[in-house]
Structure formats: structure tokens, C-alpha cells
Amino acid sequence: MPQVLSHAMPVVAAVCLGAVSAAPPVAGQYAAGANIGVSVVPITTGAVQLSAAGGVGRNMSWAAPRTLLSLGMMASAGTSAGGASLGLSTQRTAEAASLSPVFALQAAAWHSIGPVTLKLGLAEHALRFTGQPGSLEISVDTEFVTDSGLVPYPGNTSPGSSVPGGSAFRVDTVRHRSTPSSVQIWSELEASAEWAVGRMRLSALVGARPPVQSFPAATWAQAGGSIDLPHGFSLDVAAGTSPARIGLGIPGSRFVSVGVRVQPVRGAPTERIAPPTPASVLSVQPAGDHRFTFTYGAAQASSVQIAGDFNAWTPVDLEEDGHGRWHATMALEPGVHHVSLRVNGGAWFAPPGIPAVPDDFGGTTGIIDVR
């Protein structure tokens, strides 16, 4: 864990410095948000998972309070070790009724190298901008005040242009170049990296987009991290810059955010650590040269991960042999080691078939004795 952090922290620090210096200084302001959403449990069709989600959110700030409506669907294929996704989403805000919804076609691909997951995402946005007519009628006051009193403005007033109080006006037509409504399409590219180190996760992200109508080209950078705490809590910290949200009326800004996330914890420990069924015990067999093969049976699982104090609690993906058995071979030093399993990205649990002891996070972990 210290070695991974020593490599990860300089990258995160560089992204933080870039985020702070990327945008010109602006006045600080407080912003908060609240969201209510609903999502469809992913439906698996072969190797592809389909999901849909929608929500209503409130972005509360002094400069640009907005009520956001969102709807989207996504198809993804792969595992935590690598894969790709394709999605379609739409957003609009109740405060910008004159603008059409913003549509986005989003594609992403990710690949894990040890504890680091690299991700590249591309989003194609589309928005119809309203045009302007070629002429505009304005009212011009035909009397103005001087030291000598009211003086008529030269020119004729329109019939019936007098108003109470004796003032008068005329209607002039101002002509200028008209602009028709048009659909603007632009791309946004983002690259990110995430380090999973035991119960800690560090992330860094950079993004860019070209000029769009009156909006200049934009770049942004963000960095953050989270750490799992006991009893289902986790602490999230992030900082960086955020681009203006075109079509939603939300300006670009710098930000620093600190939050606490709560994940409900099941009442009975035996229920919380129970692995999916059908499952078998975890077996550990020597493979030579201080290497050992872990084998675990879970016929209905789509992914199985193992972590222990022998690798700084870094999750390692097990490989399935086509018959519901999952394998991984790793180097272990002689002695007693703590180990945990996770199936389908769920909660970590003590592997069945080996002794279990309480951990520091309200659960249990298994122990193995390597000789």
C-alpha cells in the first residue's frame, strides 16, 4: 500500500495543481444539490448488460440555481478488469425553457492494470440553438427633459402614441442580420484513472471540448479520493474545475467538495457476509516457488475478487474455468494471512471453509496459515 500511494499521490497532486490554475479567478460561492432518481436493475443479455435511469435534481447556488431533469439508458460489456459501454442520455433545465433538451451519445472503455483502472470516455452532445429575427420594433420617447423643460424630439409620432402624463413616443423598427435556429453538435473527451488500494480509492480526471457557439474552448481537471469507514460510512473528497454546462445555464467554476456517503448495513452479520449460492469452500494449494492457487466455486457468479494483507488489500480478479470454478495464483510469504472474497461487486466476506475472525469494519475476514 505505501508503494502504490507513493506512485499515485504525485499524479493526484499534479492534477489538483492543474485544476486550481486552469480557470481564471472567480468569486467564491456556495452550491448544494439534491437528487431523486430511479434506475432499472441491469438486464443481462448474453455478455451485454442493459440499464436505464432517470432523475430530478436541484442545483442550488447564488449565481445559477437550476432544476435538472435527466433520463438515460446504457449498454455495457466486460468486467472490472476491462470493458466498454455505450449510452444515450438527455438533460434539460426548467429555468431555460427557451432551449431544447441537450442530448448526448456517450461511449467509454476501461482497462485495469493491477490496482489502477484507466478509462477513456467520449460524449457527442447535440442542442438546438434558437435563432433571431431580422427586425425588432422598439419604442422611442419623443420628448426629453432639459433645463428649459420638455423639448419635442424631431420626427412624427405614431398615431395614438400619446400616453397619460403628456409624454409621447414612436415605434421604430431596427433591422439587423437574422440568424436561423440550428442544431449544434460538439464533442467532449475525458480521460481518468482510479487507484484501488485496500479500502481507499484515489481518482484523477482531465477533460476538454472545442468552442461551441459563443462558448469558448474549455479544459477541466479534477482529483479526489474516498475511504471506507466502519458501519457502512465512507468519506469522499474532491477538488478541481468544472466546465460550463451548455444548454443548462450552469457556469464553469472551481470547486472543492467534502461528503459522507452512507451505505445501509444489514442487521445480522451472518446475513451480511453470506456469499451467493451455489458456492463452495475456498481452497489454497501450493503451486511452487512460494506461489499458491486459490480456488472458489460460484457457478452463478459473473465476477469474483480476492484481497488480503499479503497484497495490501488490493482486489484481484479470479478467472473462471468455464465450469463455475474461479482461480487465481499469487505469491505468499510463510505465515498467517487475512483474506476476503467479493462476488459480483458486492460486500466483502470471509471465505467459507476457513477460519474467520472479526475485522475493524464490523464484518469478518478469513485467515490462512501458509508454511
Summary of the structure (lengths in Angstrom):
residues: 371
radius of gyration: 29.9
end to end distance: 23.9
largest distance: 108.6
contacts: 1005
relative contact order: 0.12
helix: 8%
strand: 58%
